[in-house]
């Protein structure tokens, strides 16, 4: 009789425990389903946006600027392709960051120990970002060396982690100082900062393209152009490059002869009023405008005021 009572009690205990376990499992399943419904239905758009930000980023790619030519079609300013180095910090493992930066700096000019340490810190501070400029518009030699690291020819050499290249447009002035104050100069962001480059910047710049930078399942960056950039319009000046050269040469000679601080020469066609040459001294090289003083880049022929017949005491 006792054995039957014990068995009966044991079966009751088992049923009670199974009931509690079933309730717990049911509550757990309901909680999971409720959370999934909340994330996939009510927060669907937000979660998709967060995933997109974590996996990819769209970057503007400046379009090549239009050419600037003289009245006879001679090239005064042009755009050439140049590579820019960028990093995907989210794809760089923290343990190998110092090694990655050291390898990259070995391929870049002017990247000593101080610059290397600063770059490590900058990437570490932006570790969650999908795009970070490293060095823009590098030289052909630097491009060759970086490509050897990013896409090594030897299959046994591991590619540089989280580093890639994107093609941008770099402004070049083939005649160096010739008509520098007329042409102006362009910043790294492809925006005109002086002269014709700034005055007609909207038309010369063209339309920017877009580049989608993403990380694949192996955390390797890749890029895909969504919209190619469009080149800007060509600007033809009334300037005659030959007359401009002669005006600048004679102005330099006159300033040297009279030990003057500076000077300006403007040559115009008396019949049409067209400006054939506009020369200023001192001048600068728009290819390396940062190396010149702001006063040197000022266009004296346009920005200075002279009283007719008044002789300057300087």
SEPASE-947934 format. One record per residue (C-alpha): residue in one letter; x, y, z. Coordinates in steps of 0.25 Angstrom, whole numbers. Layout:
BEGIN
 residuo    xx    yy    zz
       A     X     Y     Z
...
***
This chain:
BEGIN
 residuo    xx    yy    zz
       X     0     0     0
       X    12     9     3
       X    18     6   -10
       X     6    10   -17
       X     5    23   -10
       X    19    26   -12
       X    18    24   -27
       X     6    32   -27
       X    13    44   -20
       X    25    42   -29
       X    16    43   -42
       X    10    55   -36
       X    23    62   -34
       X    28    58   -48
       X    15    64   -54
       X    17    77   -46
       X    31    78   -50
       X    28    76   -65
       X    17    86   -64
       X    26    96   -58
       X    37    93   -69
       X    26    94   -80
       X    21   108   -74
       X    36   113   -74
       X    39   108   -88
       X    26   114   -93
       X    29   127   -86
       X    43   127   -92
       X    37   124  -106
       X    27   135  -105
       X    38   145  -101
       X    47   141  -112
       X    35   142  -122
       X    31   155  -117
       X    46   160  -118
       X    47   156  -132
       X    34   162  -136
       X    38   175  -129
       X    52   175  -136
       X    47   170  -150
       X    34   178  -151
       X    34   190  -142
       X    49   193  -143
       X    51   187  -157
       X    55   201  -164
       X    64   205  -152
       X    71   191  -152
       X    73   191  -167
       X    79   205  -166
       X    88   201  -155
       X    93   189  -162
       X    96   198  -175
       X   104   208  -167
       X   112   197  -160
       X   115   189  -173
       X   116   201  -183
       X   117   215  -186
       X   115   224  -198
       X   126   234  -201
       X   126   245  -211
       X   136   244  -223
       X   140   258  -228
       X   138   259  -243
       X   150   264  -252
       X   150   279  -254
       X   149   284  -268
       X   161   289  -275
       X   165   304  -276
       X   171   308  -289
       X   176   321  -295
       X   170   328  -307
       X   177   318  -317
       X   174   306  -309
       X   187   304  -302
       X   186   297  -289
       X   187   305  -276
       X   180   296  -266
       X   176   281  -267
       X   172   270  -258
       X   179   256  -257
       X   176   244  -249
       X   182   242  -236
       X   180   231  -226
       X   176   233  -211
       X   179   224  -200
       X   168   221  -190
       X   165   212  -179
       X   153   204  -174
       X   156   204  -158
       X   145   194  -155
       X   152   184  -164
       X   166   185  -157
       X   169   176  -145
       X   173   184  -133
       X   184   174  -131
       X   190   176  -144
       X   188   191  -146
       X   202   195  -143
       X   208   185  -153
       X   198   190  -163
       X   201   204  -162
       X   216   201  -162
       X   215   194  -175
       X   207   205  -181
       X   216   216  -176
       X   228   208  -183
       X   221   211  -196
       X   217   226  -194
       X   227   238  -194
       X   228   247  -182
       X   223   236  -173
       X   233   235  -162
       X   231   230  -147
       X   224   242  -143
       X   214   242  -154
       X   213   227  -152
       X   209   228  -138
       X   199   239  -141
       X   192   230  -152
       X   191   218  -142
       X   184   228  -132
       X   175   233  -143
       X   170   219  -148
       X   169   215  -133
       X   160   227  -130
       X   151   224  -142
       X   151   209  -141
       X   136   207  -144
       X   136   215  -157
       X   136   209  -171
       X   144   220  -178
       X   156   229  -174
       X   165   237  -183
       X   180   233  -181
       X   186   241  -192
       X   180   248  -203
       X   185   249  -218
       X   198   242  -216
       X   210   241  -226
       X   211   230  -236
       X   223   224  -229
       X   215   224  -216
       X   203   218  -224
       X   212   207  -229
       X   217   203  -215
       X   203   203  -208
       X   197   195  -219
       X   208   185  -217
       X   203   184  -202
       X   188   184  -205
       X   188   175  -217
       X   202   167  -216
       X   206   159  -228
       X   212   148  -219
       X   200   139  -215
       X   208   136  -202
       X   208   150  -198
       X   196   155  -190
       X   189   167  -195
       X   189   179  -186
       X   177   178  -176
       X   167   189  -177
       X   174   198  -187
       X   170   201  -201
       X   171   212  -212
       X   161   221  -219
       X   164   229  -232
       X   162   244  -231
       X   165   256  -239
       X   177   265  -237
       X   179   279  -243
       X   191   281  -251
       X   197   294  -257
       X   207   290  -268
       X   213   304  -270
       X   215   305  -255
       X   215   320  -251
       X   210   325  -265
       X   197   333  -262
       X   196   328  -248
       X   188   340  -243
       X   178   339  -254
       X   176   324  -253
       X   176   323  -238
       X   178   309  -231
       X   170   297  -226
       X   169   291  -212
       X   170   276  -208
       X   155   276  -208
       X   154   280  -223
       X   149   293  -220
       X   154   306  -227
       X   161   315  -217
       X   165   327  -226
       X   165   333  -240
       X   157   327  -251
       X   156   314  -243
       X   148   320  -232
       X   140   330  -241
       X   135   319  -250
       X   136   307  -240
       X   122   303  -242
       X   123   300  -257
       X   138   295  -256
       X   135   285  -245
       X   125   277  -252
       X   117   266  -244
       X   122   257  -233
       X   121   242  -234
       X   118   233  -222
       X   126   221  -217
       X   120   210  -208
       X   131   205  -199
       X   127   192  -192
       X   132   181  -184
       X   130   166  -187
       X   127   154  -178
       X   142   153  -176
       X   144   167  -172
       X   151   171  -185
       X   148   184  -191
       X   143   185  -206
       X   137   197  -214
       X   127   199  -225
       X   124   211  -232
       X   110   214  -232
       X   110   227  -240
       X   122   231  -248
       X   127   246  -247
       X   124   255  -259
       X   135   264  -264
       X   133   279  -264
       X   132   290  -275
       X   145   295  -282
       X   147   310  -280
       X   154   318  -292
       X   161   331  -287
       X   164   343  -296
       X   178   342  -290
       X   189   339  -301
       X   199   330  -294
       X   211   335  -303
       X   208   350  -299
       X   206   346  -285
       X   220   339  -285
       X   226   352  -291
       X   219   361  -281
       X   223   353  -269
       X   238   352  -274
       X   238   367  -276
       X   232   370  -263
       X   242   362  -256
       X   253   369  -263
       X   248   383  -260
       X   246   379  -245
       X   260   374  -244
       X   266   386  -251
       X   259   396  -242
       X   259   388  -229
       X   244   389  -228
       X   236   381  -218
       X   225   377  -228
       X   218   381  -241
       X   207   378  -250
       X   205   378  -266
       X   192   377  -273
       X   192   376  -288
       X   178   379  -295
       X   173   379  -309
       X   169   394  -311
       X   159   390  -321
       X   151   380  -313
       X   156   382  -299
       X   160   367  -297
       X   171   365  -287
       X   182   358  -294
       X   191   357  -282
       X   191   360  -268
       X   204   358  -260
       X   208   361  -246
       X   221   360  -238
       X   223   354  -228
       X   216   341  -233
       X   214   327  -229
       X   213   313  -234
       X   199   308  -234
       X   203   293  -233
       X   209   296  -220
       X   201   308  -215
       X   202   304  -200
       X   217   307  -201
       X   215   322  -205
       X   210   333  -196
       X   196   338  -196
       X   201   352  -201
       X   208   346  -212
       X   195   340  -217
       X   188   353  -217
       X   185   358  -231
       X   190   372  -231
       X   185   376  -244
       X   170   373  -239
       X   171   375  -224
       X   180   388  -223
       X   175   402  -225
       X   184   412  -232
       X   181   427  -234
       X   183   431  -249
       X   197   439  -250
       X   200   436  -236
       X   214   431  -234
       X   216   421  -222
       X   226   425  -212
       X   230   411  -210
***
